[in-house]
Amino acid sequence: MVDIRPGRVELADRRTQRRWQVEVAAYRIAALPVTRAQYAAVAGGDAGNGLPVDSVSWEDAVRFCNRLSEREGLTPVYRLAGENTETVASADGYRLPAEAEWEYACRAGTTGPRYGELDEIAWYRENSGGTAHPAGRKQPNPWGLYDMLGNVWEWCWDFYDPAVYGEYRVLRGGGWFDEHWSCRASVRRRSHPTLRLDDVGFRVARSV
């Protein structure tokens, strides 16, 4: 886990042409996406490996966060109730990053579309060979976070646009199958919280 200092980030939605500022409190975020081995150790299943876990739904991800919290003696963040899942404000356990936290961490103080040269920092369509790769093999961003762009998309806590898309949740970061324009710090994608896709995983965060 990497300690992230408080700050401010501007989010943007290409579809609506809307921009908005978000104040971000201090928090911690994992340096790597959750791997198959980590997921199996907590949620059960095959032994796994160093590839980022994929084919996990948003609901799977929040259940994992609660189980990891319990395993480490922390208070689970989520009160699980499907689309009505809520957070427990006083909890100290693991959780999904908020969308603003994700982008703030991804940018790591940089101002361009990416925190480095794409081929050096990300697995995407032109260099992935059509598959995910072990987490942490590309260069990290300035704050020591790996695979924030490329390899697998990552679930965030937030609803994408409830007025238009209902319970769909936000995905960030781009994946191994995506063209270069999807692997940018500002790009937003959405999916239903029950869907499992082979280019979607997640990383965990904690409040401080």
C-alpha positions as CSV (number, residue, x, y, z in Angstrom):
1,M,0.0,0.0,0.0
2,V,1.2,3.5,-0.9
3,D,0.3,6.6,1.2
4,I,-1.3,9.3,-0.9
5,R,-1.3,12.9,0.3
6,P,-4.5,15.0,0.1
7,G,-5.1,17.2,-2.9
8,R,-7.4,18.1,-5.7
9,V,-8.2,16.6,-9.0
10,E,-10.3,17.6,-12.0
11,L,-12.6,14.9,-13.5
12,A,-14.1,15.1,-16.9
13,D,-16.8,13.2,-18.8
14,R,-16.3,13.2,-22.6
15,R,-19.9,12.2,-23.3
16,T,-21.5,15.1,-21.4
17,Q,-18.5,17.5,-21.8
18,R,-18.8,18.1,-18.1
19,R,-15.8,18.9,-15.8
20,W,-15.7,19.0,-12.0
21,Q,-13.2,19.5,-9.2
22,V,-12.9,17.0,-6.3
23,E,-11.1,17.5,-3.1
24,V,-9.3,14.3,-2.1
25,A,-8.4,13.4,1.5
26,A,-5.3,11.4,2.4
27,Y,-5.7,7.7,1.8
28,R,-3.7,4.5,0.9
29,I,-3.9,2.6,-2.3
30,A,-2.3,-0.7,-3.4
31,A,0.8,-0.4,-5.6
32,L,-0.5,-3.3,-7.7
33,P,-3.9,-4.5,-8.9
34,V,-5.1,-7.5,-7.0
35,T,-3.5,-10.6,-8.5
36,R,-5.1,-14.0,-9.1
37,A,-2.9,-15.4,-6.3
38,Q,-4.1,-12.8,-3.8
39,Y,-7.7,-13.2,-4.8
40,A,-7.6,-17.0,-4.5
41,A,-5.9,-16.7,-1.1
42,V,-8.7,-14.5,0.3
43,A,-11.8,-15.6,-1.7
44,G,-10.9,-19.2,-2.4
45,G,-10.3,-21.1,-5.6
46,D,-7.2,-22.2,-7.5
47,A,-3.8,-21.1,-6.2
48,G,-3.6,-18.4,-8.9
49,N,-0.6,-16.6,-10.2
50,G,0.9,-13.1,-10.6
51,L,-1.5,-12.0,-13.3
52,P,-4.0,-9.3,-12.3
53,V,-7.3,-11.0,-11.4
54,D,-10.0,-10.6,-14.0
55,S,-13.5,-11.7,-14.7
56,V,-14.6,-10.3,-11.3
57,S,-17.7,-8.3,-10.9
58,W,-18.0,-5.1,-8.9
59,E,-20.0,-7.1,-6.4
60,D,-17.2,-9.7,-6.2
61,A,-14.7,-6.9,-5.6
62,V,-16.5,-5.4,-2.7
63,R,-17.0,-8.9,-1.1
64,F,-13.2,-9.4,-1.5
65,C,-12.6,-6.1,0.3
66,N,-14.7,-7.2,3.2
67,R,-13.1,-10.6,3.4
68,L,-9.6,-9.1,3.3
69,S,-10.6,-6.7,6.1
70,E,-11.8,-9.5,8.2
71,R,-8.7,-11.6,7.5
72,E,-6.6,-8.8,8.8
73,G,-8.7,-7.9,11.9
74,L,-10.1,-4.7,10.4
75,T,-13.7,-3.5,10.3
76,P,-15.3,-4.2,6.9
77,V,-16.2,-1.1,4.9
78,Y,-19.2,-2.5,3.1
79,R,-22.7,-3.4,4.2
80,L,-23.6,-5.7,1.4
81,A,-27.1,-5.4,-0.2
82,G,-26.6,-5.7,-4.0
83,E,-27.1,-2.4,-5.8
84,N,-27.9,-0.9,-2.4
85,T,-24.5,-1.7,-0.9
86,E,-23.5,1.0,1.6
87,T,-20.3,2.0,3.3
88,V,-19.7,2.1,7.0
89,A,-18.3,5.5,7.7
90,S,-16.2,4.4,10.8
91,A,-14.7,1.3,9.2
92,D,-11.0,1.0,8.8
93,G,-10.9,-1.9,6.3
94,Y,-10.2,-2.3,2.6
95,R,-12.4,-0.8,-0.1
96,L,-12.5,0.2,-3.7
97,P,-11.0,3.6,-4.5
98,A,-13.4,6.4,-5.3
99,E,-13.1,7.5,-8.9
100,A,-11.5,10.8,-7.9
101,E,-9.0,8.9,-5.7
102,W,-8.2,6.6,-8.6
103,E,-7.5,9.4,-11.1
104,Y,-5.6,11.4,-8.5
105,A,-3.4,8.4,-7.8
106,C,-3.0,7.6,-11.5
107,R,-1.8,11.1,-12.4
108,A,0.6,11.2,-9.5
109,G,1.2,14.9,-9.9
110,T,1.5,14.8,-13.7
111,T,-0.8,16.9,-16.0
112,G,-0.7,15.1,-19.3
113,P,-3.0,12.3,-20.6
114,R,-0.5,9.7,-19.2
115,Y,2.2,9.6,-16.5
116,G,4.8,8.3,-19.0
117,E,5.4,6.8,-22.5
118,L,2.6,4.4,-23.1
119,D,4.8,1.4,-24.2
120,E,6.9,1.8,-21.0
121,I,4.0,2.0,-18.5
122,A,1.2,-0.1,-19.9
123,W,0.1,-3.3,-21.6
124,Y,-2.4,-2.4,-24.3
125,R,-3.5,-3.8,-27.7
126,E,-0.3,-3.0,-29.6
127,N,2.1,-4.7,-27.1
128,S,0.1,-7.1,-25.1
129,G,-0.1,-10.0,-27.5
130,G,-3.8,-10.2,-26.8
131,T,-3.6,-11.1,-23.1
132,A,-2.9,-9.8,-19.7
133,H,0.6,-9.8,-18.2
134,P,1.9,-10.3,-14.6
135,A,1.3,-7.2,-12.5
136,G,4.2,-4.8,-11.9
137,R,6.3,-5.6,-15.0
138,K,6.0,-2.1,-16.5
139,Q,7.4,1.2,-15.1
140,P,5.4,2.7,-12.2
141,N,4.1,6.2,-12.0
142,P,6.0,8.8,-9.9
143,W,4.2,7.7,-6.7
144,G,5.2,4.0,-7.2
145,L,1.9,2.7,-8.5
146,Y,2.1,0.0,-11.2
147,D,-0.4,-0.8,-14.0
148,M,-2.6,2.2,-13.4
149,L,-3.0,2.3,-17.2
150,G,-3.4,-0.8,-19.3
151,N,-3.4,-4.6,-18.4
152,V,-6.9,-4.6,-16.8
153,W,-9.6,-2.0,-16.3
154,E,-10.2,-1.3,-12.6
155,W,-13.5,-1.0,-10.7
156,C,-14.1,2.1,-8.7
157,W,-16.8,2.6,-6.0
158,D,-18.8,5.3,-7.8
159,F,-21.9,5.1,-9.9
160,Y,-21.2,6.2,-13.5
161,D,-24.3,8.3,-14.1
162,P,-27.3,7.1,-12.2
163,A,-29.8,9.3,-14.0
164,V,-28.9,7.8,-17.4
165,Y,-27.3,4.4,-16.6
166,G,-28.9,3.4,-13.3
167,E,-26.6,1.2,-11.1
168,Y,-23.7,1.0,-13.6
169,R,-20.4,1.5,-11.9
170,V,-17.2,3.3,-13.0
171,L,-14.2,1.5,-14.6
172,R,-10.9,3.2,-15.1
173,G,-7.4,2.7,-16.6
174,G,-7.8,0.8,-19.9
175,G,-6.8,-2.8,-20.5
176,W,-4.8,-5.2,-22.6
177,F,-7.3,-5.3,-25.4
178,D,-7.7,-1.5,-25.7
179,E,-6.3,1.0,-28.3
180,H,-4.0,3.7,-27.0
181,W,-6.7,6.3,-26.6
182,S,-8.5,4.3,-23.9
183,C,-5.3,4.1,-21.8
184,R,-5.4,7.7,-20.5
185,A,-5.8,9.0,-16.9
186,S,-9.1,10.7,-17.7
187,V,-10.9,7.9,-19.6
188,R,-14.1,6.6,-18.0
189,R,-15.9,3.4,-18.8
190,R,-19.0,1.8,-17.2
191,S,-20.4,-1.7,-16.5
192,H,-23.1,-3.3,-14.6
193,P,-22.0,-4.3,-11.1
194,T,-22.8,-8.0,-11.7
195,L,-20.9,-8.4,-15.0
196,R,-17.6,-10.3,-15.1
197,L,-15.4,-9.3,-18.0
198,D,-12.0,-10.8,-19.0
199,D,-10.3,-7.4,-19.1
200,V,-11.6,-6.0,-15.8
201,G,-10.0,-6.3,-12.3
202,F,-9.5,-4.0,-9.4
203,R,-7.1,-2.7,-6.7
204,V,-7.8,-1.9,-3.1
205,A,-7.6,1.3,-1.0
206,R,-8.0,2.3,2.6
207,S,-9.0,5.5,4.3
208,V,-6.6,7.0,6.9
